[in-house]
């Protein structure tokens, strides 16, 4: 985390069967969606859910959440497309997503 108001988490998105999966890199947080365009919102929701749960347990946000397994970092580094939201949603973290097609 860069400061108390901004979180930057890289993620890799990929299709698995009929669903799209988005996997965090710095933190092992994952979300699913039926449509690739719904992945950023699904991931932001999963990130916020994790923040709330860790705080409810008396820990700092993301404390105890390990990085994703190395295969996802490799996928991220080898990805050839990057997606960023054009409009930022108020009170949502900044999210960058790379997609494996």
Secondary structure, 3 states (H helix, E strand, C coil): CCECCECEEEEEEEEECCEEEEEECCCCCEEEECCHHHHHHHHHHHHHHHHHHHHHCCCCCCCCCCCCCHHHHHHHHHCCEEEECCCCCCCCCEEEEEECC
